[in-house]
Amino acid sequence: MRPIMAIATTTVGEAIRRRVLLIILFIGVLLLSIIPSLSVLTARSEQSTMISTMYAVLRGTSALIAIILTIYMIPNEIERRTIYTILSKPVMRWQFLVGKFMGAVLALGLMIVLMSSVMVLLFYIFQQPSPERLLEVARQPFFYFLEMMLLAAVCIFFSTFTTPLVNFFLSIGIWGVGTVLSPLYSSIASNSGASPIMQSVAKFVTGAMPAFSNYDVKNPIINPGQVIENEQKYFIYIVLYAILYSAGLLVAGMVIFDKREV
């Protein structure tokens, strides 16, 4: 466990020192800061618009940070030959991979906490919500963190056998499918009127692709009239889904990375 924590700690330090990530983080915080001044709607619509826009900025910025942070992790270590120094010590390849993933998740967590704190503070200042409403708004970033953990696992998996450029487009594409198209494929898979071929394709996509859309649970927050059935059960499900799917990707990455010549 000690080698894993050492690699994770080093990875967090490297992430904090990377200028491109800090620039993306700064732009995200800046966008969150100016959103309240752009609202020109009625009081009720203004609050919903403010929340949804802030969530969109938080989610998009976090996804970009997750991808940029992780696609270079293994290729950079190989290119700079620092991986030889690490693996020459009593460190197994699977420990190296897990340490990198844990470090990426910790760094993502720190950045999401920072952006979320700015978001919640601005929402409190401009909207003066009740404590219950404020807690509802502050809850969603946790699910975005789980989504970004899953996205980081996808990126690290691809980084074991692809170049950063290919990894970038693969990860963007999978995140896009799992975010935007996943509900569409789910509806096709459950639609008895669809052709068997389309249903088979939709079932394969929904089963194989990470369901990133599961973590965007902002609708009940924006529209108080909407509710999630069996809310506690659903939240437990998506937490376990993120952990188990990420673990599966890491195991697959370990198998590939263990056989790869570096």
N, C-alpha and C positions, 0 to 999 in steps of 0.2 A: 504493500500500500504506500510505503514511503516514496518509491520512485514515481508512482503515479501522481502523488500530491506535489512532488518537486517539479515534475513536468507541467502540471496544471498551473502552479504558481508562476513559473517562468512564462507560460503562455499568456497568462493575464497581464503580466508586466509588458510583454511584447505588444499585446493588443493596445494597452494604454499609451504606449509610445508611438504607435503608428499614426502618422499625421493624417492619412486619408480617412481613417476611421474617426478621428477627432473632428475633422472637417465635416464629415457626414453628420456626426452627432451634434455639432454646433448648428448646422443648417436645420436639423430637425427641431432643436430647442428654439431656434429663431422663428421658425414657422409656427410652432406651438404658441409662441409669445405674441405673434401679431394676429392670430386668428380671432381673439375676442374683439378686436377693434374693427373687424370686417363685417360683423353681424349688423344687418339693417332690417331684420324682420320683426314680427310681433314677439312679445315676450316668450310665449310658449314655443313658437317656431324657432326663435333665436336660440333657445337652450338646446333643442334637438339638433339644430344645425351645427352649433358649436361643439356638441359632444361628438357627433358623427364625423365632423371634419378633423377634430383633434385625434380621434381614433384612427382615421385614415392616415394621417401624418405619422402617428406613432407606429402603426403597423408597417407602413411602407419603409420608413426609416430603419426600423428594426430588421426588416427582411434584407434590406441592402447591406446593413452592417453585418448580419449573420453570414451572408454570402461572401462578401469581400474578406471578412475575417477568416473564414475557413477554407476557401478554395486554394489559398497559397500555403497553408500550413505544412503539409507534407512535401509538396514540390520544392518549396524554398529550403527546407532542411536538406533535401537531396542535392539541390543545386549548389548550396553553400558548403556541402559535405559535412555539416555539423551533425548529421545523423550518425556518421561513423563514430564520432566521439561519444555520442549518447549510447549507441548500441554496444560500444566496446566495454561499457560499464555493466554491472549486473542489472541490466534493463532488458526485458523481453519486448518483442515488437508489439505484442498486444497491450503491454503496459504503456508503451509509447503512444499508441493510438488512443487508448482510453484517457491517458493524461492530457493529450491534446484536446480531446472532446470535452473533458471536464473543464479545462481552462477556458475553452471557447464559450461554454455555457455560463461559467462564472462571469466572464467579461461581458457577455450579452446581458446577464442579469443586472450587473452594475449600471450599464448604459440604459437599460429599460427602466430601472428604478429612478435614475436621474431624470429621464424624459417624463416619466409618469408623475414624479413629484412636481415638476413644473406644470404639467397639465392640470393636476388636481388643485394645486395652489391657485392657478389662474381661474379655474372654474369656480372655486370658492370665492375669490375676490369679486368676480364679475357677476355671478349668479346668486350668491348668498343662499345656497341650498340647505335643506334640512340635513342633519347628520346621517339619516338613513339614505337620502338621495346621494350624498357625497360618498358614502361607502359603496353604493351601487356603481357609481362612476369609477371609483378606485379599484373595483374588483376586476374589470375587464383586462387591464394590462397583465395580470397574472396569467390569463389564458393566452395572451399574445406571447408571453415568455415561453409557455409550453409549446406553442406553435413554432417559435424560433429555435427552440431546442431540437425539435423534430427536423426543421430545415437544416440546422447545423449538422445533424447526423447524416442527412442526405448528401450534403456537400462533402463531408469528410469521407463518406463511402466512395463517392466518385473520384475524390482526390487520390485514392489508392491506385488508380489505373488510368486516369486521364490527365490532360494538361489543364492548367487553370482557365484558359479561354474556353475550352470545350465544357469544362465543369460549370463555368458561369452560365452558359446558355442552357445546359441541361437542367441546372438547378432552378433557373428562372422559369423555364418551361414547365417543370414539374410543379413548382409552386403556383404558377398561373393556372394549370389544370386543376390542381387540388383546391385552389381558392375560388376560381370563377366558374369552372365547368363541372366541378364535383356535384353540386346540387342538380345540374341538368342531367348528368349521367345517372344519378340516383333515381330521378323521376322516370327516366327511360327504362331503367332496370326493373322498376316496379310497375310499369305500365303494361297491362295485359294486351293492349291494342297494338303495341309495337311489334315489329317483325322479330322472329327468333334470333336472327343474326345480330340485329341492333341490340337486343336485350343481352345477348352473350357478350358483345363488345362492351356494353355499358357495365355489366357485372364484373368483367375482367378489370376495367379501368377503376371502378370503385373499390374493388378488392385489392388491386396491386398498388395503386397510387395512394400516397399519404393524403388523408382527408383533412387538409388544412382548414377547410371551411367550417369544420366542427368547432373551431376555437374562436370564431367570430360570433359571440353571443350578445351582441349589443342591442339587438332589436327590442327586447323587453325593457332595456334602459332608456332607449329613445322613445319607444311607444309603450307607456306603462300599461296599456290595455292588453298587450301581448304577454303571454307567460310561457315558460318552458315546462312541459309536462314531466313530472318526476324529476324536478330540478336537481336534487341531491344525487340521484342515481345517474343522471346524465353527466354531472360534473365528475363523479368518480370514474365513469366510463372514459371520458376524454383524457383524464389524467393518466389512467392506466394505459390507454391507447398510445399516448405520447411516449411513455416510458418503455413499453414493450416494443413498439415499432422502432424506436431509436436503438434499443438494445439489439434487435434483429439486424439492423443496418450495420451496427458496430461489429457484430459477430461476422457478418458477411465480409465487411472490410478487413477484419483481422485475417480471415482465410486468404483473401486476395493479396494483402500486404505481406503475409508470411511467405508466400510463394514468389514474391516479386524480388528481382535482383536490384539492389540499390548501391 
